[in-house]
Structures are given as C-alpha cells and as structure tokens.
Amino acid sequence: MTVQRQRPTGAHSNPRVIGFDSPAWVDVRAVGDADWEILRDLTYRAQRQDFVVPRQEKTDFASVPRAFVWFIPRYGRYTKAAVLHDYLWRVSVPNQVLSRRDADGIFVQAMRQLDVPFLRRWIMWTAVRYGALTKPDGRAGWWKDAWRVLPLTIVALPIVAPAALVIAVTLPVFFLMEQIVFVPLLLARKMRERKGLTAKRVNEPQLKWRL
C-alpha cells in the first residue's frame, strides 16, 4: 500500500519531515530459512510521498550474498531501510508508482536518516544499482547513475574483493567436507533402519550463496 499526499503549500506551511515514523518498530516472524513476515506497518515519509510497508509483507532484510555478509550483515542500523526497499522493489515498482532508480534513491535517503555512515550507505546503494541490471525495467536509464556507480565500485573493490574471494572459495570447500561427513552418517542410518533400530535424523548439507 502506497499512500500519496500532496506537500503543503503557502507561506505558513510546515516543512515536510522526512524519515520513518517514530517509534518505528520492525516486528517480524520467520516464514522460511531466510524470509520474514512483517507484523506491524512500517511508514516512511519521503520527499513527496508516504510509503507504508503493510503487515504480512515479506522481507529478507538486506539481500546480501554470503561472500559479502562479513562486510554488510543482513541486518543492522539500515534494517528499516532494507525492509522498505524490499517492498518498493516488490510492490511499488511493478505497480508503476516509481522506478527502480527512484526506489534505490529512497533507499539511500532512508539510510541517511537512520545514521548509516556515508561510504557504507553509498556502497549499499551501488550494490542495489547493480542488482537493477538483472531486471528489464531496471536497465532502463541505468547509465544515468554510472558516473556515481563506477567510482564507488573502484573504491569498494580493493576493500571488499579480497575477503569475498577467499570466502567464495572457502564455501564450496567446506560444503565438500560436509558431504564427506554426511555420506557415512547416511549409510549408518540406513543400516540401523534395516535392522529395525532407531536411527537419528541426518541432515543433508546445502551449498547456498545467500543466507
């Protein structure tokens, strides 16, 4: 649900207050390994519109690949902005309320209101701008932000890339080790079941690039 209100005009109009309603609680419940359901409306007042993330909407907080979670955890000071951005991408953009570029702009604006440091919020903005390239409507006009995306990429890569590369290599190696342990445990379980004995559950490892 998007609530649109006209900005007040006139000499005696009060300036519009930008930010989340106070207090703004992120009240959720788990509905999957990485997905959550909003239990309380979350309202954000942008420059010209109010956006309400309604109850029962889904979120995964910050959508961060596992190789980068060390640098940007899935939740933190920017959590409310991430929940809002999920909603804008999932609902407001498909309903043509605003473009993905505008949604990403609101995301970085909301992070500023939440006191997220300058470089961190703009690196996160850069990440969602790259994410927009995976969407047909996100590629339209993407070049307009290239003058900011490319310098920020150059700044971020030396910081983020080395550790991310190590983690990207480590994850499949650890998955292989889990598989090596899993196979004999599974065989032992099957042998116990054939003998009619009680057997403990054996959980199969999964290689996931996103938490």
WODA-V696066 format. One record per helix or strand. SS is the DSSP state (@ for helix, = for strand). FROM is the first residue (numbers start at 1). LEN is the number of residues. If there is no record, write none. Layout:
ss->SS from->FROM len->LEN
ss->SS from->FROM len->LEN
This chain:
ss->= from->2 len->2
ss->= from->19 len->2
ss->= from->28 len->3
ss->= from->36 len->3
ss->= from->42 len->4
ss->= from->50 len->4
ss->= from->58 len->2
ss->= from->65 len->1
ss->@ from->66 len->3
ss->@ from->79 len->14
ss->@ from->100 len->14
ss->@ from->118 len->15
ss->@ from->136 len->4
ss->@ from->142 len->53
ss->= from->210 len->1
